[in-house]
Amino acid sequence: MTVQSDDLSKMPNIGIALKEKLLLVGINSAGSLRMTGAENAFIKLKTVDKDACINMLYALEGAIQGIRWHNLSASRKEELKEFFRLADS
């Protein structure tokens, strides 16, 4: 049985800066990020980082999926792009 770490910094795409921002908005574990979802986490992050970009949204989704964000499926990237357009307007 594989045990997943609940430490945000052990997730792909989550560096020190993004981890600190996640902690600021109350997302303090990998499990919490998974439960919140990329889109909702991004909305929360926008409250502390007005310059949050599409790559941050991709990074969150990749972390949740356990992959580098560059490897997200094209269809998921399109969904996230559309969400970003709506959230950024």
Secondary structure, 3 states (H helix, E strand, C coil): CCCCCCCHHHCCCCCHHHHHHHHHCCCCCHHHHHHHCHHHHHHHHHCCCCCCCHHHHHHHHHHHHCCCHHHCCHHHHHHHHHHHHHHCC
